[in-house]
Amino acid sequence: MRRSNFALRLQPSLLDELRKAAEAEGVAVNQLINVAVAEKVSALRTADYFRERGRRADRAETLRILERAGKGNPPLKGDELPEEWQAKPGGQTTGGKDSVSKRGQKKNSAAK
């Protein structure tokens, strides 16, 4: 593995915290920095990957697949929706908190 040096200027307070964190983890400061940078780069690449996948997505095809998913197959034991999520006639749920869209998918107001 090729190694390189890079001068990193940190605020003294951040460097103190970095040293404490490295000591608590039982690793060298350099190792902690390497891991932190690797995690950040990975997160950025992952976000880019999903953004690109989203651009290539075919929304109509996705909705068509979701519309068919599970049709004619009752839920397996343990997969049933909680009773309070069961739809009443007219699209209302028993709790009044959720609504059912045209496709029959739940929209949970608590998730917003």
TACOR-V830347 format. One record per residue. N is the residue number from 0. RES is the residue in one letter. D_LAST is the distance of its C-alpha to the last C-alpha in Angstrom with 2 decimals. Layout:
{{N/RES/D_LAST} {N/RES/D_LAST}}
This chain:
{{0/M/46.14} {1/R/46.78} {2/R/45.98} {3/S/45.69} {4/N/45.60} {5/F/43.18} {6/A/43.61} {7/L/40.37} {8/R/40.31} {9/L/37.98} {10/Q/37.74} {11/P/39.90} {12/S/37.14} {13/L/34.96} {14/L/38.04} {15/D/38.67} {16/E/35.18} {17/L/35.64} {18/R/38.95} {19/K/37.59} {20/A/34.76} {21/A/37.33} {22/E/39.69} {23/A/37.09} {24/E/36.26} {25/G/39.97} {26/V/39.97} {27/A/41.58} {28/V/39.75} {29/N/40.37} {30/Q/38.78} {31/L/35.64} {32/I/35.39} {33/N/35.95} {34/V/33.21} {35/A/30.73} {36/V/31.63} {37/A/31.47} {38/E/27.95} {39/K/26.77} {40/V/28.65} {41/S/27.23} {42/A/23.61} {43/L/24.48} {44/R/26.29} {45/T/23.53} {46/A/21.07} {47/D/23.90} {48/Y/24.57} {49/F/21.13} {50/R/21.11} {51/E/24.55} {52/R/23.67} {53/G/20.86} {54/R/23.52} {55/R/25.83} {56/A/23.48} {57/D/24.60} {58/R/21.60} {59/A/23.92} {60/E/25.46} {61/T/22.23} {62/L/21.14} {63/R/24.72} {64/I/24.65} {65/L/21.43} {66/E/22.97} {67/R/26.05} {68/A/24.53} {69/G/25.81} {70/K/27.60} {71/G/30.52} {72/N/29.63} {73/P/28.59} {74/P/26.34} {75/L/28.45} {76/K/29.03} {77/G/26.05} {78/D/23.60} {79/E/23.05} {80/L/19.70} {81/P/19.54} {82/E/21.32} {83/E/18.51} {84/W/16.64} {85/Q/19.83} {86/A/19.84} {87/K/22.34} {88/P/24.50} {89/G/22.91} {90/G/19.47} {91/Q/18.31} {92/T/17.42} {93/T/19.33} {94/G/16.63} {95/G/15.55} {96/K/11.84} {97/D/11.48} {98/S/13.17} {99/V/15.29} {100/S/15.82} {101/K/19.40} {102/R/19.43} {103/G/18.54} {104/Q/15.32} {105/K/12.67} {106/K/9.26} {107/N/7.43} {108/S/5.59} {109/A/5.50} {110/A/3.81} {111/K/0.00}}
